[in-house]
Structure formats: C-alpha cells, structure tokens
Amino acid sequence: PMPDSLREYSRKVSIVGVGETDYAKDYAAERARAEGWQPPTIDDLCKLAFERALADSGLAATDIDALALHYTFGGPDPEEMVSHLGI
C-alpha cells in the first residue's frame, strides 16, 4: 500500500523529470550475447537515466535537491550515487 501523503511536503516537492535506460535494447543484447558485448554497469545505467531526466526537466545537475532511486536488483547507497552523479 502507498504511504499517506506528508502534508509538510505539499507545494514544496516536485517531480520535474523522468529518465529511463535502454532496458529493452540491453535485454536483447544480453540475450544475444554478441562477441565482445559488455553489459552496462549500474553506475552507467544510473548516469544515463539521470542525464535523460535532466534533459526532460530542462534543469542542470546543480538545480537538483534530491533523488528518488529504484534498483530492481540492488545498487549503491544514495550517498554514493549522489556523489557519482555530481550533485
């Protein structure tokens, strides 16, 4: 179930951009296993999604105050990812 909304965030928090990876292409490449193909790292995937979210929003990395991250199979701590993304 979804948690209750927090009134303290009303009119203070916004989702301004969404970024995704090329998961369908990566899945197909993983299944094909072409010689020399290397799967992207979690850091590379996060960086790509972040850059696409910035492009979607029209903002710069320095404009971002917080992130919402989701890893299907685990990933780095938020503090590590914030450092990796340069925010």
MOZI-V219677 format. One record per residue. N is the residue number from 0. RES is the residue in one letter. SS is DSSP state (A for helix, B for strand, O for the rest). OMEGA is omega in radians with two decimals (none if undefined). NEAR is the number of other C-alpha atoms within 10 Angstrom. Layout:
# MOZI-V219677
n-><N | N>
res-><RES | RES>
ss-><SS | SS>
omega-><OMEGA | OMEGA>
near-><NEAR | NEAR>
This chain:
# MOZI-V219677
n-><0 | 1 | 2 | 3 | 4 | 5 | 6 | 7 | 8 | 9 | 10 | 11 | 12 | 13 | 14 | 15 | 16 | 17 | 18 | 19 | 20 | 21 | 22 | 23 | 24 | 25 | 26 | 27 | 28 | 29 | 30 | 31 | 32 | 33 | 34 | 35 | 36 | 37 | 38 | 39 | 40 | 41 | 42 | 43 | 44 | 45 | 46 | 47 | 48 | 49 | 50 | 51 | 52 | 53 | 54 | 55 | 56 | 57 | 58 | 59 | 60 | 61 | 62 | 63 | 64 | 65 | 66 | 67 | 68 | 69 | 70 | 71 | 72 | 73 | 74 | 75 | 76 | 77 | 78 | 79 | 80 | 81 | 82 | 83 | 84 | 85 | 86>
res-><P | M | P | D | S | L | R | E | Y | S | R | K | V | S | I | V | G | V | G | E | T | D | Y | A | K | D | Y | A | A | E | R | A | R | A | E | G | W | Q | P | P | T | I | D | D | L | C | K | L | A | F | E | R | A | L | A | D | S | G | L | A | A | T | D | I | D | A | L | A | L | H | Y | T | F | G | G | P | D | P | E | E | M | V | S | H | L | G | I>
ss-><O | O | O | O | O | O | A | A | A | O | O | O | O | O | O | O | O | O | O | O | O | O | A | A | A | A | A | A | A | A | A | A | O | O | O | O | O | O | O | O | O | A | A | A | A | A | A | A | A | A | A | A | A | A | A | A | A | O | O | O | A | A | A | O | O | O | O | O | O | O | O | O | O | O | O | O | O | A | A | A | A | A | A | A | A | O | O>
omega-><3.11 | 3.09 | 3.08 | 3.07 | 3.08 | -3.08 | -3.11 | 3.12 | -3.14 | 3.14 | 3.12 | -3.07 | 3.12 | 2.91 | -3.01 | 3.13 | 3.12 | 3.12 | 3.12 | 3.04 | 3.07 | -2.98 | 3.13 | 3.11 | 3.12 | 3.11 | -3.14 | 3.13 | 3.11 | 3.13 | -3.11 | 3.14 | 3.10 | -3.13 | 3.11 | -3.13 | 3.08 | 3.11 | 3.11 | 3.09 | 3.10 | 3.10 | 3.11 | 3.13 | 3.13 | -3.14 | 3.13 | 3.14 | 3.13 | 3.12 | 3.11 | 3.08 | 3.08 | 3.12 | 3.13 | -3.07 | -3.05 | -3.12 | 3.02 | 3.14 | -3.13 | 3.11 | -3.02 | 3.13 | -3.07 | 3.12 | 2.93 | -3.08 | 3.05 | 3.08 | 3.13 | -3.08 | 3.13 | -3.12 | -3.09 | 3.06 | 3.13 | -3.13 | 3.12 | -3.12 | 3.09 | 3.10 | -3.14 | -3.11 | 3.09 | 3.07 | none>
near-><3 | 4 | 5 | 6 | 8 | 7 | 8 | 8 | 9 | 9 | 7 | 7 | 10 | 8 | 10 | 12 | 15 | 14 | 16 | 14 | 16 | 10 | 10 | 9 | 10 | 14 | 12 | 10 | 14 | 13 | 9 | 10 | 12 | 9 | 6 | 6 | 10 | 11 | 13 | 10 | 9 | 15 | 14 | 13 | 16 | 23 | 19 | 17 | 16 | 21 | 21 | 17 | 20 | 19 | 14 | 13 | 14 | 12 | 14 | 12 | 14 | 8 | 10 | 11 | 8 | 11 | 12 | 6 | 12 | 9 | 9 | 5 | 6 | 8 | 14 | 14 | 9 | 13 | 9 | 11 | 18 | 13 | 9 | 14 | 14 | 9 | 15>
